[in-house]
Amino acid sequence: MIGCVKNQMMEAMSIDFPSRIQFHAWFMISDAEDVKQPLPHMELAVGNLLSLDPELHTYFASLAQTHGPIFSLRLGTKLGVVISSPALAKEVLKDHDIIFSNRDIPIAGKLATYGGHNIVWSPYGPTWQLLRKVTVREMLGAATLDALYGIRWQETRQMIWRLSEKAGTKTAVNLGEEVFLVVIRVVTGMLWGGAMGIEDREKIESEFRVAVTKVVRLLGAPNISDFFPSLARFDLQGIEKNMRKCAKWLDEIFEKVIDQRLRNNREGNEGRKKEQDFLEVLLQLKDDYEGEGNGKVSFSMTHVKSLLMDMVVGGTDTTSNTVELAMAEIMNKPEVLKKIQQELDTVVGRDSIVEEHHIYKLPYLQAVMKEALRLHPVLPLLVPHSPSESCIVGGYTIPKGSRVFINVWAIHRDPTIWTDPSKFDPERFLSAKIDFRGNDDFNFLPFSSGRRICAGIGMAEKMVLFSLASMLHSFNWKLPEGEQLNIQEKFGIVMSLRKPLLAIPECRLSSPSLYE
């Protein structure tokens, strides 16, 4: 994963060692004859890592326009392969799904997830299948999500009340922060319920976003230690040090919650009903596997905490960023906002509040979410895949262990697929049945596809749509006086707005009681 390179590389290159180590990155791009390498090489006179564009998704897209939809590049000892067409993405994610089901885990990823013992980074196999199965069945499945609607409703309604207070004073709100607060409360409520006291929860909530944002930034940062493993012990950019600090802070929270739950279970909860949240399921699973001594699949306390990390990091920043980006696009298109509110007024009315069952009667709002994810996919390059054996894709051999990027940002803006691709136009999703899973054409895959498709699609869809519907039904929105809307993206492993969206809400429902 390669993010904003120039400044960080400059710092690293300024460090002097007795041997005056030089760092070089040589790119291999194509003309198309040799099948032993994808797009056999033609070396660019790049010199070093400083030559990389910091916006990697757009840089790769521009290279693809010149060199085709598949090309290779070498960064230090790593071979990267970039794919930018639906047909080739289908070969990787469907036709050769099992071969490409592994990950090339960066050092920062190992540190953030207890060595990579989680859904995102674990190699494909029995342990990963168990992690995925229990997470979908007990946390992210349709039945569980429906049963936990009360948590989403409560936290969303509290956000609407807070926003109504701001509306009364005509104060601008940071929409990303507001939505993040909702999502982190929903996620932790689903994970461990009341295992953390109210005072503790309120104390750490403001710090959660800082920690999660840092983890996401470090996961997407270019790390010389990944490109040159022999230099990893020097931690030249301080990425390892900073990630250890963030991971330690989150781990201390997990330890506290787990210790409290184990203590309650030992004491019998003083006659209270035993918790049945995700944490309880994981702890019971750990006890079962330790008791059985299963030799093929392990499930330890490390796996428990790794899955908690997955949910807290993977399920919060991504959702709040998607809502913020969607709101920015909506506010930039008054005609889109008008159509959304007309649909909401028809289905819900101004004398009532939005409920989740209304969402499925709001096709235009659903199209807005899809269009936002088309223009601003959460993971513009997905999580890189790594083949477990050499494999031919598009007529070229991708060597075992390569780091394979699928540039969904480029696919989603391909003018041969999408009419006027840079335009925010939800109408394009009203005339075609396109879901989030790629379908057969792989033109639209914001959550990836195949075995490693995002497990949280259902959760993300519910949270994004319910948040958008509630905010747009309850309020009109305007920018602070003198401010201009900025929809510039900030590249990272997770896409976000370069500048936080600040907006002023104005109540639009018929009664103040509808905001309580």
C-alpha positions as CSV (number, residue, x, y, z in Angstrom):
1,M,0.0,0.0,0.0
2,I,1.4,3.3,-1.1
3,G,0.1,6.6,0.0
4,C,1.4,10.1,0.1
5,V,5.1,9.5,-0.7
6,K,7.0,12.6,-1.3
7,N,7.3,14.2,2.1
8,Q,7.7,10.9,4.0
9,M,10.3,9.7,1.5
10,M,12.2,13.0,1.8
11,E,12.5,12.6,5.5
12,A,13.7,9.0,5.2
13,M,16.2,9.8,2.5
14,S,17.7,12.5,4.7
15,I,18.9,10.0,7.2
16,D,22.6,9.3,7.0
17,F,24.1,5.8,7.5
18,P,27.8,5.0,7.3
19,S,27.2,3.3,4.0
20,R,25.0,6.1,2.7
21,I,22.2,3.7,1.6
22,Q,20.4,4.8,-1.5
23,F,16.8,3.8,-2.2
24,H,15.7,3.1,-5.7
25,A,12.4,2.0,-7.3
26,W,12.4,0.7,-10.8
27,F,9.2,0.5,-12.7
28,M,8.5,-2.2,-15.3
29,I,5.7,-1.2,-17.7
30,S,4.7,-2.8,-20.9
31,D,4.6,-3.5,-24.4
32,A,3.1,-6.9,-24.6
33,E,5.0,-9.8,-25.8
34,D,6.6,-11.8,-22.9
35,V,4.2,-13.7,-20.8
36,K,6.7,-14.3,-18.0
37,Q,6.0,-10.9,-16.6
38,P,2.8,-8.9,-16.9
39,L,3.6,-6.4,-19.6
40,P,7.3,-7.0,-20.0
41,H,9.6,-4.3,-18.9
42,M,10.5,-0.9,-20.1
43,E,12.4,0.9,-17.4
44,L,11.4,4.5,-16.6
45,A,14.2,6.8,-15.5
46,V,12.6,7.3,-12.1
47,G,15.6,7.2,-9.8
48,N,13.9,6.8,-6.5
49,L,10.6,6.6,-4.6
50,L,10.3,10.4,-4.7
51,S,9.0,10.1,-8.2
52,L,5.7,8.5,-7.2
53,D,2.7,10.7,-7.4
54,P,1.1,11.0,-3.9
55,E,-2.4,10.4,-5.3
56,L,-1.6,6.8,-6.2
57,H,-5.1,5.9,-7.6
58,T,-5.0,8.7,-10.2
59,Y,-1.4,8.1,-10.9
60,F,-2.0,4.4,-11.7
61,A,-5.0,5.4,-13.8
62,S,-2.9,7.8,-15.9
63,L,-0.3,5.0,-16.4
64,A,-3.0,2.6,-17.5
65,Q,-4.1,5.1,-20.2
66,T,-0.6,4.9,-21.7
67,H,0.4,1.3,-20.9
68,G,-2.9,-0.6,-20.8
69,P,-5.1,-2.2,-18.2
70,I,-2.4,-4.4,-16.7
71,F,1.2,-3.4,-15.9
72,S,3.8,-4.2,-13.4
73,L,6.1,-2.0,-11.3
74,R,8.9,-2.8,-8.9
75,L,9.4,-1.0,-5.6
76,G,12.5,-2.2,-4.0
77,T,12.2,-6.0,-3.6
78,K,8.4,-5.9,-4.2
79,L,6.7,-6.6,-7.5
80,G,3.4,-4.8,-7.9
81,V,0.8,-5.4,-10.5
82,V,-2.0,-2.9,-11.3
83,I,-5.2,-3.9,-12.9
84,S,-7.7,-1.3,-14.3
85,S,-10.4,-3.1,-16.3
86,P,-13.5,-5.0,-15.3
87,A,-12.5,-8.0,-17.5
88,L,-9.2,-8.4,-15.7
89,A,-10.7,-7.7,-12.3
90,K,-13.1,-10.6,-13.0
91,E,-10.2,-12.9,-13.8
92,V,-8.6,-12.1,-10.4
93,L,-11.7,-12.0,-8.2
94,K,-13.8,-14.7,-9.8
95,D,-12.0,-16.9,-12.4
96,H,-8.9,-17.3,-10.2
97,D,-10.5,-16.4,-6.9
98,I,-8.8,-19.0,-4.7
99,I,-5.3,-18.3,-6.1
100,F,-5.7,-14.6,-5.4
101,S,-7.4,-15.0,-2.0
102,N,-4.2,-14.2,0.0
103,R,-2.9,-10.8,1.1
104,D,0.5,-9.2,1.1
105,I,0.4,-7.9,4.6
106,P,2.5,-4.7,5.3
107,I,4.4,-4.3,8.6
108,A,1.8,-1.7,9.8
109,G,-1.0,-4.2,9.1
110,K,0.8,-6.9,11.3
111,L,1.2,-4.4,14.1
112,A,-2.4,-3.2,14.0
113,T,-3.9,-6.7,14.0
114,Y,-1.8,-8.8,16.4
115,G,0.3,-10.3,13.6
116,G,-2.4,-10.4,11.0
117,H,-4.8,-12.8,12.8
118,N,-7.9,-11.1,11.5
119,I,-10.3,-11.3,8.6
120,V,-8.5,-8.6,6.5
121,W,-5.0,-10.0,6.5
122,S,-5.2,-13.7,7.5
123,P,-4.2,-16.0,4.6
124,Y,-7.0,-17.9,3.0
125,G,-7.6,-21.2,4.8
126,P,-9.5,-22.9,7.6
127,T,-8.7,-20.2,10.3
128,W,-9.7,-17.4,8.0
129,Q,-12.9,-19.3,7.0
130,L,-13.8,-19.7,10.7
131,L,-13.2,-16.0,11.4
132,R,-15.3,-15.0,8.5
133,K,-18.1,-17.4,9.3
134,V,-18.5,-16.4,12.9
135,T,-18.3,-12.7,12.1
136,V,-21.0,-12.9,9.4
137,R,-23.2,-15.2,11.4
138,E,-23.0,-13.5,14.7
139,M,-22.3,-9.8,13.9
140,L,-23.0,-8.9,10.3
141,G,-25.6,-11.3,9.1
142,A,-29.1,-10.0,8.1
143,A,-30.9,-11.5,11.1
144,T,-28.4,-10.1,13.6
145,L,-28.5,-6.6,11.9
146,D,-32.3,-6.6,12.0
147,A,-32.4,-7.7,15.7
148,L,-30.0,-4.8,16.6
149,Y,-31.9,-2.1,14.8
150,G,-32.7,-0.6,18.1
151,I,-29.1,0.4,18.6
152,R,-28.9,2.1,15.2
153,W,-32.2,3.9,15.8
154,Q,-31.2,5.2,19.2
155,E,-27.8,6.5,18.2
156,T,-29.1,8.1,15.0
157,R,-32.0,9.8,16.8
158,Q,-29.5,11.2,19.3
159,M,-27.5,12.6,16.5
160,I,-30.7,14.3,15.0
161,W,-31.4,15.8,18.4
162,R,-27.8,17.2,18.7
163,L,-28.1,18.6,15.2
164,S,-31.4,20.2,16.0
165,E,-29.7,22.0,18.9
166,K,-27.1,23.3,16.5
167,A,-29.8,24.4,14.1
168,G,-31.3,26.6,16.8
169,T,-28.1,28.5,17.1
170,K,-27.2,28.3,13.3
171,T,-23.9,26.7,14.2
172,A,-22.0,24.8,11.6
173,V,-21.3,21.1,12.4
174,N,-18.6,18.8,11.3
175,L,-20.6,16.1,9.6
176,G,-17.8,13.5,9.5
177,E,-17.4,13.8,13.3
178,E,-21.2,13.5,13.9
179,V,-21.6,10.4,11.8
180,F,-18.4,8.8,13.2
181,L,-19.8,9.3,16.7
182,V,-23.0,7.4,15.7
183,V,-21.1,4.6,14.0
184,I,-18.6,4.0,16.8
185,R,-21.4,3.9,19.3
186,V,-23.4,1.5,17.2
187,V,-20.3,-0.7,16.5
188,T,-19.2,-0.9,20.2
189,G,-22.8,-1.5,21.3
190,M,-23.0,-4.5,19.0
191,L,-19.5,-5.7,20.0
192,W,-19.7,-5.5,23.8
193,G,-22.9,-3.7,24.8
194,G,-22.7,-2.3,28.3
195,A,-19.3,-3.9,29.2
196,M,-17.9,-0.3,29.3
197,G,-19.4,2.1,31.7
198,I,-21.0,5.4,30.5
199,E,-18.3,7.5,32.0
200,D,-15.5,5.4,30.4
201,R,-17.4,5.4,27.0
202,E,-17.8,9.2,26.9
203,K,-14.2,9.7,27.9
204,I,-12.7,7.7,25.1
205,E,-15.2,8.4,22.3
206,S,-13.5,11.6,21.2
207,E,-10.2,9.8,21.2
208,F,-11.5,6.9,19.2
209,R,-11.7,8.9,15.9
210,V,-8.1,10.2,16.4
211,A,-6.8,6.7,17.0
212,V,-8.7,5.1,14.1
213,T,-7.8,7.8,11.7
214,K,-4.1,7.4,12.6
215,V,-4.3,3.6,12.2
216,V,-5.9,4.0,8.7
217,R,-3.4,6.7,7.7
218,L,-0.4,4.5,8.8
219,L,-1.9,1.5,7.0
220,G,-1.9,3.5,3.8
221,A,1.5,5.2,4.2
222,P,4.4,4.0,2.0
223,N,6.9,2.2,4.2
224,I,10.5,1.6,3.1
225,S,10.5,-1.3,5.5
226,D,8.0,-3.1,3.2
227,F,9.9,-2.3,0.1
228,F,13.3,-3.2,1.6
229,P,12.8,-5.8,4.4
230,S,16.5,-5.7,5.3
231,L,16.0,-2.2,6.5
232,A,12.9,-2.9,8.6
233,R,14.9,-2.9,11.8
234,F,15.7,0.8,11.3
235,D,12.0,1.9,11.1
236,L,13.2,4.9,9.0
237,Q,9.9,6.7,8.9
238,G,8.7,5.9,12.4
239,I,5.7,4.1,11.0
240,E,6.3,1.0,13.2
241,K,6.7,3.2,16.3
242,N,3.5,5.2,15.6
243,M,1.5,2.1,14.8
244,R,2.6,0.4,18.0
245,K,1.4,3.4,20.0
246,C,-2.0,3.5,18.3
247,A,-2.4,-0.3,18.5
248,K,-1.4,-0.3,22.2
249,W,-4.1,2.4,23.0
250,L,-6.8,0.3,21.3
251,D,-5.5,-2.9,22.9
252,E,-5.8,-1.4,26.3
253,I,-9.5,-0.7,25.6
254,F,-10.1,-4.2,24.4
255,E,-8.3,-5.6,27.5
256,K,-10.4,-3.5,29.8
257,V,-13.7,-4.6,28.2
258,I,-12.7,-8.3,28.1
259,D,-11.5,-8.3,31.7
260,Q,-14.7,-6.7,32.8
261,R,-16.8,-9.3,30.9
262,L,-14.8,-12.2,32.2
263,R,-15.1,-10.9,35.8
264,N,-18.9,-10.5,35.3
265,N,-19.1,-14.0,34.0
266,R,-17.1,-15.5,36.9
267,E,-19.3,-13.7,39.4
268,G,-22.5,-14.9,37.7
269,N,-23.6,-11.3,36.9
270,E,-25.4,-11.4,40.3
271,G,-28.4,-13.0,38.8
272,R,-28.5,-10.8,35.7
273,K,-29.0,-12.3,32.3
274,K,-25.8,-13.2,30.6
275,E,-24.8,-10.8,27.7
276,Q,-25.3,-12.3,24.2
277,D,-23.3,-9.8,22.2
278,F,-20.4,-10.4,19.8
279,L,-17.8,-10.4,22.5
280,E,-19.6,-13.1,24.4
281,V,-19.8,-15.2,21.3
282,L,-16.1,-14.8,20.7
283,L,-15.1,-15.7,24.2
284,Q,-17.3,-18.8,24.2
285,L,-15.8,-19.8,20.9
286,K,-12.3,-19.4,22.3
287,D,-13.2,-21.6,25.3
288,D,-14.6,-24.2,23.0
289,Y,-11.6,-24.4,20.7
290,E,-9.2,-24.4,23.6
291,G,-11.2,-27.2,25.3
292,E,-11.4,-29.3,22.2
293,G,-7.7,-28.8,21.4
294,N,-8.5,-28.5,17.7
295,G,-5.3,-29.1,15.8
296,K,-6.4,-27.8,12.4
297,V,-7.9,-24.5,13.4
298,S,-6.9,-22.3,16.3
299,F,-9.0,-19.6,17.9
300,S,-7.3,-17.8,20.8
301,M,-7.6,-14.5,22.7
302,T,-5.4,-13.0,20.0
303,H,-8.1,-13.8,17.4
304,V,-10.8,-12.4,19.7
305,K,-9.0,-9.0,19.9
306,S,-8.1,-9.1,16.2
307,L,-11.8,-9.3,15.3
308,L,-12.6,-6.5,17.7
309,M,-9.9,-4.5,15.9
310,D,-11.5,-5.4,12.5
311,M,-14.9,-4.1,13.6
312,V,-13.7,-0.9,15.3
313,V,-11.2,0.2,12.6
314,G,-12.9,-1.3,9.5
315,G,-16.4,-0.5,10.3
316,T,-16.2,3.2,11.5
317,D,-14.0,5.4,9.4
318,T,-15.1,3.9,6.1
319,T,-18.8,4.5,6.9
320,S,-18.4,8.0,8.2
321,N,-16.3,9.0,5.2
322,T,-18.8,7.6,2.8
323,V,-21.6,9.6,4.4
324,E,-19.5,12.7,4.4
325,L,-18.5,12.3,0.7
326,A,-22.1,11.6,-0.2
327,M,-23.4,14.7,1.6
328,A,-20.7,16.9,-0.1
329,E,-21.9,15.7,-3.5
330,I,-25.6,16.2,-2.6
331,M,-25.0,19.7,-1.3
332,N,-23.1,20.5,-4.5
333,K,-26.1,19.4,-6.6
334,P,-29.2,21.3,-5.3
335,E,-31.4,19.3,-7.8
336,V,-30.2,16.0,-6.3
337,L,-31.0,17.3,-2.8
338,K,-34.5,18.4,-4.0
339,K,-35.2,14.9,-5.5
340,I,-34.1,13.2,-2.3
341,Q,-36.3,15.3,-0.1
342,Q,-39.3,15.0,-2.4
343,E,-38.9,11.2,-2.2
344,L,-38.6,11.3,1.6
345,D,-41.6,13.6,1.9
346,T,-43.7,11.2,-0.2
347,V,-42.7,8.1,1.6
348,V,-42.2,9.4,5.2
349,G,-43.9,12.8,5.3
350,R,-42.9,15.8,7.4
351,D,-45.2,14.7,10.3
352,S,-43.2,11.6,11.0
353,I,-39.6,10.4,11.4
354,V,-37.5,8.1,9.2
355,E,-37.5,4.4,10.1
356,E,-35.2,1.8,8.6
357,H,-38.1,0.1,6.9
358,H,-38.6,3.2,4.8
359,I,-35.2,2.8,3.2
360,Y,-36.3,0.1,0.8
361,K,-39.0,2.4,-0.5
362,L,-36.4,5.1,-1.4
363,P,-34.8,4.0,-4.7
364,Y,-33.5,7.4,-5.5
365,L,-31.6,7.6,-2.2
366,Q,-30.2,4.2,-2.8
367,A,-29.0,5.3,-6.2
368,V,-27.3,8.3,-4.5
369,M,-25.4,6.0,-2.2
370,K,-24.2,3.9,-5.2
371,E,-23.2,6.9,-7.2
372,A,-21.3,8.3,-4.2
373,L,-19.4,5.0,-4.0
374,R,-18.8,4.9,-7.7
375,L,-17.1,8.3,-7.7
376,H,-15.5,7.8,-4.2
377,P,-14.9,4.1,-3.6
378,V,-14.0,3.5,0.1
379,L,-10.9,1.6,-0.8
380,P,-9.8,3.0,-4.2
381,L,-7.2,0.2,-4.8
382,L,-9.0,-2.3,-2.6
383,V,-6.9,-4.3,-0.2
384,P,-4.1,-5.7,-2.4
385,H,-4.2,-9.4,-3.2
386,S,-1.3,-11.8,-3.5
387,P,-1.4,-15.0,-5.6
388,S,-0.5,-18.2,-3.8
389,E,1.0,-19.5,-7.1
390,S,2.0,-18.0,-10.4
391,C,-1.1,-17.3,-12.5
392,I,-1.9,-16.1,-16.0
393,V,-4.2,-13.1,-16.1
394,G,-5.0,-11.3,-19.4
395,G,-2.4,-13.5,-21.1
396,Y,0.4,-12.5,-18.7
397,T,1.9,-14.4,-15.9
398,I,1.6,-12.8,-12.5
399,P,4.3,-14.3,-10.3
400,K,3.6,-15.9,-6.9
401,G,3.7,-13.4,-4.0
402,S,3.2,-10.3,-6.2
403,R,1.2,-7.4,-4.7
404,V,-1.9,-7.0,-6.9
405,F,-3.8,-3.7,-6.9
406,I,-7.2,-3.5,-8.5
407,N,-7.9,0.1,-9.3
408,V,-11.6,0.3,-8.8
409,W,-11.4,4.1,-8.8
410,A,-10.3,3.9,-12.5
411,I,-12.8,1.2,-13.3
412,H,-15.6,3.4,-11.8
413,R,-14.6,6.3,-14.0
414,D,-13.9,4.5,-17.2
415,P,-15.6,6.5,-20.1
416,T,-16.1,3.3,-22.1
417,I,-18.3,2.0,-19.3
418,W,-19.9,5.1,-17.7
419,T,-21.4,8.0,-19.6
420,D,-19.9,11.3,-18.4
421,P,-18.0,9.4,-15.7
422,S,-16.9,12.4,-13.6
423,K,-20.4,13.7,-13.2
424,F,-22.4,12.9,-10.0
425,D,-25.5,11.5,-11.6
426,P,-27.6,9.0,-9.4
427,E,-30.0,8.5,-12.3
428,R,-27.6,6.1,-13.9
429,F,-28.4,3.6,-11.2
430,L,-32.2,3.9,-11.5
431,S,-32.3,2.4,-15.0
432,A,-30.0,-0.6,-14.3
433,K,-30.0,-3.3,-11.6
434,I,-26.5,-3.0,-10.2
435,D,-25.7,-4.3,-6.7
436,F,-22.6,-3.9,-4.6
437,R,-21.1,-7.3,-5.4
438,G,-19.8,-6.8,-9.0
439,N,-22.5,-8.9,-10.7
440,D,-21.2,-10.5,-13.8
441,D,-19.7,-7.5,-15.5
442,F,-17.5,-6.2,-12.6
443,N,-18.1,-2.6,-13.6
444,F,-19.0,-1.6,-10.1
445,L,-17.3,-3.2,-7.1
446,P,-16.9,-0.7,-4.3
447,F,-16.6,-3.6,-1.7
448,S,-14.5,-5.9,-3.9
449,S,-15.9,-9.3,-4.9
450,G,-15.2,-13.0,-4.5
451,R,-14.2,-14.8,-1.4
452,R,-12.5,-11.7,0.1
453,I,-15.5,-9.4,-0.5
454,C,-16.1,-7.0,2.4
455,A,-18.1,-8.9,5.1
456,G,-19.8,-5.7,6.2
457,I,-21.7,-4.7,3.1
458,G,-25.1,-5.1,4.8
459,M,-24.0,-3.1,7.9
460,A,-22.5,-0.3,5.7
461,E,-25.6,-0.1,3.5
462,K,-27.9,0.2,6.6
463,M,-25.8,2.8,8.3
464,V,-25.1,5.0,5.3
465,L,-28.7,5.0,4.1
466,F,-30.3,5.5,7.5
467,S,-27.9,8.3,8.3
468,L,-28.4,10.1,5.0
469,A,-32.2,9.6,5.1
470,S,-32.4,10.9,8.7
471,M,-30.2,14.0,8.1
472,L,-31.8,14.9,4.8
473,H,-35.4,14.4,5.9
474,S,-34.9,16.3,9.2
475,F,-32.9,19.2,7.9
476,N,-32.1,21.5,5.0
477,W,-28.3,22.2,4.7
478,K,-26.2,25.2,3.8
479,L,-22.6,26.1,3.9
480,P,-21.3,28.7,6.4
481,E,-21.3,32.2,5.0
482,G,-18.3,32.8,2.7
483,E,-17.4,29.1,2.5
484,Q,-17.1,27.2,-0.8
485,L,-17.7,23.4,-1.1
486,N,-14.5,21.4,-1.6
487,I,-15.0,17.8,-2.8
488,Q,-11.3,17.1,-3.3
489,E,-10.4,13.6,-2.2
490,K,-7.6,12.6,0.1
491,F,-6.0,9.4,-0.9
492,G,-5.2,6.6,1.5
493,I,-6.1,3.0,2.1
494,V,-9.5,4.6,2.9
495,M,-10.8,7.5,0.7
496,S,-11.8,10.7,2.6
497,L,-12.5,14.4,1.9
498,R,-9.3,16.5,1.9
499,K,-11.1,19.2,3.9
500,P,-13.8,18.3,6.5
501,L,-17.4,19.1,5.5
502,L,-18.8,21.9,7.7
503,A,-22.5,22.6,7.2
504,I,-25.4,24.4,9.0
505,P,-28.6,22.4,9.5
506,E,-32.1,24.0,9.3
507,C,-35.0,22.1,10.8
508,R,-37.7,21.3,8.2
509,L,-40.1,18.9,10.0
510,S,-43.6,20.0,11.1
511,S,-43.0,19.8,14.9
512,P,-40.1,20.2,17.4
513,S,-41.2,17.0,19.0
514,L,-40.0,15.1,15.9
515,Y,-36.4,16.0,16.9
516,E,-36.6,14.6,20.5
